Amino acid sequence: MRVISEEKLVTFMKRCVALSAEVILSLEADATSPPPPEVAEAWQALVADLAAERESDAYLQDESWNWIFDGAPPTNSIRLYGRLAWVNLQLLELI
């Protein structure tokens, strides 16, 4: 079974950090509001791309990722920020 390449990991981490930077701006205004639609769409795209890699990467297949792949979209900005932080930490562990 192949594993996700370092190049892809770094790309995912860049996306995660960039999205985190967008989300953190909304935390100041109202952390309990839903994330802006474009941010929510970017999150869904990130999860979809990670899910595509999951099929061929044993680490991403681990049960600990299920809450990201099977969970409902984050209902507010603070939850989205938390999920992004968790994903980024997990990806960092793979490098």
N, C-alpha and C positions, 0 to 999 in steps of 0.2 A: 504494500500500500504506500502510495507516495504521500509526502507531506507538503504543506503549503510552503512556497519558496520565500526566502528572506525578502526578496523584492516585493512580493505581494503583501507580506506582513507589514513592511514599512509603508506601503501605499495605504493599507487599511488603517494603520496607526495615524498617518497624516490626515486621512478623512475623519477619523475619530476626534483628533485634536482640533481640527478646523470646525467641526460641528460643535464640539464642546465650547469653543470660543464664541460661537453664535448664541448658544444656549445661555451661557453665563451672562450675556447682556440682558436677556429677558428675566433673569433671576432678580436683578435689582428692582425692576419695575413690579413684578408680581410672580413669585415663584410657583404659586398654586394655580396659575392660569395655564390652559393648554398651550403647548408650543405652537408657534406660528406654522401655518400649513406647509410652507416651503421647508421648514426645519423638520417637521414630522415626515414629510416625503423623503428628505435626505436620510433620515434615520431608517425608514423602511427600505430604502435602496441599499444602505449599508448592510442591514440584516439579510436582505435577499442575496447580496453578493457573498456574504459570509456563509450563508446556507448552501449556496452553490459549491463553495469550497469544502463544506462539511462532508459532502458525499465521498471525498477522497482523502480526508485528513482525520486521522485517529483522534487527535487532541480535540478537534472541534466536534467530534462525535460523542465526546464525554457527556455524561448526564448533567454535569454542572452547567452546560450551555443551554439546556432545555428551556429554562425560563426566558432566555433571550429569543430563541427560535419559536417557541410555542406560546409565549406570553402575549397578552394583549398589548397594544401600543401604549406607551406611557401617557397617562392622563394629564400630567402637568410637567412644567419645565424642570422642576427639581428632580422628579423621578427620571426624566430623560437624561439629565446631567449625571445622575447616579449610574444609570445603565451604561452611558458612554464611558464613564470612569472605570467601571468594572471591565468592559470589553477591552479598553485600552490596556489595562493592567494584565489581562489574560494574554493579549497579543504580545505584550512586552516579555512575558514569561517564555514565549516561543522562540525569541531571538537568541 
